[in-house]
């Protein structure tokens, strides 16, 4: 899944906290594993998110 942050105001930076499926996440065999990662993003950034079968993700954005 590709996510563009072009909806953010130009010239502003945000701390993005990602709640992601781990490499071994699987809806049946290992449904509760996840990772938390952080990075600074702006309107110019596009992020690729790997989704597990039956998985998902969430993003928290806080202006810096």
C-alpha positions in Angstrom: 0.0 0.0 0.0 1.4 3.4 -1.0 0.4 6.4 1.1 1.1 10.0 0.0 1.3 12.7 2.6 0.4 15.4 0.0 -2.7 16.3 2.1 -0.4 17.8 4.8 0.2 21.6 4.7 3.3 22.5 2.6 6.4 23.6 4.7 5.3 21.8 7.9 6.8 18.7 9.4 5.0 16.0 11.4 6.2 13.1 13.6 4.5 10.0 12.1 4.1 7.0 14.4 3.2 3.9 12.5 1.5 0.8 14.0 2.3 -1.9 11.6 2.0 -5.7 11.0 5.3 -7.4 11.9 7.1 -9.6 9.4 5.6 -12.8 11.0 2.0 -11.4 11.4 -0.7 -13.7 10.0 -4.4 -13.5 10.6 -4.6 -17.2 11.7 -1.2 -18.2 12.9 0.1 -15.0 14.6 -2.6 -12.3 14.6 -1.3 -10.2 17.5 2.3 -9.3 16.5 3.0 -5.7 15.5 5.8 -3.1 15.2 5.8 0.6 16.1 8.0 2.9 14.0 8.5 6.7 13.9 9.8 9.1 11.3 9.4 12.8 10.4 7.2 13.3 7.3 6.1 16.3 5.2 3.8 16.8 2.2 6.5 15.6 -0.2 6.7 12.1 1.3 5.2 8.9 0.0 5.4 5.8 2.2 5.0 2.1 1.2 3.3 0.0 3.9 3.4 -3.8 3.9 0.1 -5.4 5.0 -0.1 -9.0 6.3 -3.0 -11.2 5.2 -6.0 -10.0 7.3 -3.8 -7.3 8.9 -3.8 -3.5 9.0 -2.1 -0.4 10.2 -2.6 3.0 11.8 -0.7 6.3 11.7 -0.6 9.1 14.3 0.6 12.5 13.1 1.8 15.2 15.4 3.0 18.6 14.1 6.6 19.4 15.0 
